[in-house]
Amino acid sequence: RSPRPEADADRSQNHTLEQIHRTKMAKVPQRKLGSQGLVVSAQGLGTMGMTAFYKAEGNSEEENLKAIAKALECGINFLDTAWIYQNFETGEKNEELVGKAIKQHGREKFVIATKFGLVPSATGLAVSGKPEDVRR
């Protein structure tokens, strides 16, 4: 043992990180959803932060697509998106980002959850079930 306990802890932590890098990642379990035969990962990937609201500064589209690819590699095929997950200042749209990931990997690889009904209004956001807003 080292006279410095923190040195032992550092070595222990580094050893663990080395083991993690050498080990194959476990796949996220899949679950049947509903009665139509749909199978989704037990854990989904919420993509809101990739384009809107609490988006990390400097997060590029390329990095976001790599994150989605890594999730898919780990067995996560369930992506959550919405029209409202966009950056109204830059025009960056979450559904377009998810669409690019689908184009890269194939539609059959993903199950997509989306939401709709929030629309811009004079006072901020309003709820709308109008057909034109649903299709938007």
C-alpha positions as CSV (number, residue, x, y, z in Angstrom):
1,R,0.0,0.0,0.0
2,S,1.1,3.5,-0.7
3,P,1.7,6.0,2.1
4,R,-0.8,8.2,0.3
5,P,-4.3,6.5,0.3
6,E,-5.4,8.8,-2.5
7,A,-2.7,7.3,-4.8
8,D,-4.2,3.8,-4.1
9,A,-7.7,5.2,-4.9
10,D,-6.3,6.8,-8.2
11,R,-4.7,3.5,-9.2
12,S,-7.9,1.6,-8.4
13,Q,-10.0,4.1,-10.4
14,N,-7.7,3.9,-13.4
15,H,-7.7,0.1,-13.3
16,T,-11.5,0.2,-13.3
17,L,-11.5,2.6,-16.3
18,E,-9.0,0.3,-18.2
19,Q,-11.3,-2.6,-17.5
20,I,-14.3,-0.7,-18.8
21,H,-12.5,0.2,-22.0
22,R,-11.5,-3.5,-22.6
23,T,-14.9,-5.0,-21.8
24,K,-17.7,-5.3,-24.3
25,M,-20.6,-3.0,-23.4
26,A,-23.7,-4.8,-22.2
27,K,-26.7,-4.4,-24.4
28,V,-29.8,-2.6,-23.0
29,P,-32.6,-5.1,-22.6
30,Q,-35.4,-5.1,-25.1
31,R,-39.1,-5.1,-24.2
32,K,-42.3,-5.8,-26.0
33,L,-44.5,-2.7,-26.1
34,G,-48.2,-3.1,-26.6
35,S,-49.9,-5.9,-28.5
36,Q,-48.7,-5.1,-32.0
37,G,-45.3,-6.7,-31.8
38,L,-43.3,-3.5,-31.3
39,V,-40.1,-4.1,-29.4
40,V,-38.2,-1.3,-27.8
41,S,-35.2,-0.8,-25.6
42,A,-36.0,-0.7,-21.9
43,Q,-34.2,2.6,-21.8
44,G,-34.8,5.3,-24.4
45,L,-32.7,8.3,-25.5
46,G,-34.2,11.7,-25.0
47,T,-32.8,14.0,-27.7
48,M,-34.2,17.3,-26.5
49,G,-30.9,18.5,-25.1
50,M,-29.2,18.0,-28.4
51,T,-30.9,20.9,-30.0
52,A,-32.9,22.9,-27.5
53,F,-33.3,24.3,-24.0
54,Y,-30.4,22.9,-22.0
55,K,-28.2,22.2,-25.0
56,A,-24.5,22.2,-24.1
57,E,-22.5,24.9,-25.8
58,G,-20.4,23.6,-28.6
59,N,-22.4,20.4,-29.0
60,S,-22.1,19.8,-32.8
61,E,-24.5,17.9,-35.0
62,E,-21.7,15.4,-35.6
63,E,-21.3,14.8,-31.9
64,N,-25.0,14.4,-31.5
65,L,-25.2,11.9,-34.3
66,K,-22.3,10.0,-32.7
67,A,-24.2,9.9,-29.4
68,I,-27.2,8.5,-31.2
69,A,-25.0,5.9,-32.9
70,K,-23.4,4.9,-29.6
71,A,-26.9,4.5,-28.0
72,L,-27.9,2.3,-30.9
73,E,-24.6,0.3,-30.5
74,C,-25.6,-0.2,-26.8
75,G,-29.0,-1.5,-27.8
76,I,-31.0,1.7,-27.3
77,N,-33.4,1.9,-30.3
78,F,-36.1,4.1,-28.6
79,L,-35.6,7.8,-29.4
80,D,-37.7,10.6,-28.0
81,T,-38.2,13.8,-30.0
82,A,-40.7,16.6,-30.6
83,W,-41.3,19.5,-32.9
84,I,-40.9,21.9,-29.9
85,Y,-37.3,20.6,-29.3
86,Q,-35.8,23.2,-31.6
87,N,-33.6,26.2,-31.2
88,F,-35.8,29.1,-32.3
89,E,-32.8,31.4,-32.5
90,T,-30.6,29.2,-34.8
91,G,-33.4,27.2,-36.5
92,E,-31.8,23.9,-35.4
93,K,-34.6,21.3,-35.3
94,N,-34.5,18.1,-33.3
95,E,-36.7,16.1,-35.6
96,E,-34.3,16.9,-38.5
97,L,-31.4,15.6,-36.4
98,V,-33.2,12.4,-35.6
99,G,-34.1,12.1,-39.3
100,K,-30.4,12.3,-40.2
101,A,-29.6,9.5,-37.7
102,I,-32.4,7.4,-39.2
103,K,-31.0,8.0,-42.7
104,Q,-27.5,6.9,-41.5
105,H,-28.6,3.7,-39.7
106,G,-31.9,2.8,-41.3
107,R,-35.5,3.3,-40.3
108,E,-35.9,-0.3,-39.2
109,K,-33.4,0.2,-36.4
110,F,-35.4,2.9,-34.5
111,V,-38.7,3.3,-32.6
112,I,-39.5,7.0,-32.4
113,A,-41.7,8.7,-29.8
114,T,-42.8,12.2,-30.6
115,K,-45.2,14.8,-29.1
116,F,-47.3,17.5,-30.7
117,G,-49.8,20.1,-29.9
118,L,-47.7,22.9,-28.5
119,V,-47.7,25.9,-30.9
120,P,-46.2,29.4,-30.6
121,S,-48.8,32.1,-29.6
122,A,-48.7,35.7,-28.7
123,T,-48.4,34.8,-25.0
124,G,-45.7,32.1,-25.4
125,L,-47.0,28.6,-26.2
126,A,-50.6,27.3,-26.6
127,V,-52.1,23.8,-26.9
128,S,-53.6,23.0,-30.2
129,G,-55.2,19.8,-31.7
130,K,-55.9,21.3,-35.0
131,P,-55.1,18.9,-37.9
132,E,-52.6,21.4,-39.4
133,D,-50.7,21.7,-36.1
134,V,-50.7,17.9,-35.6
135,R,-49.1,17.4,-39.1
136,R,-46.6,20.1,-38.4
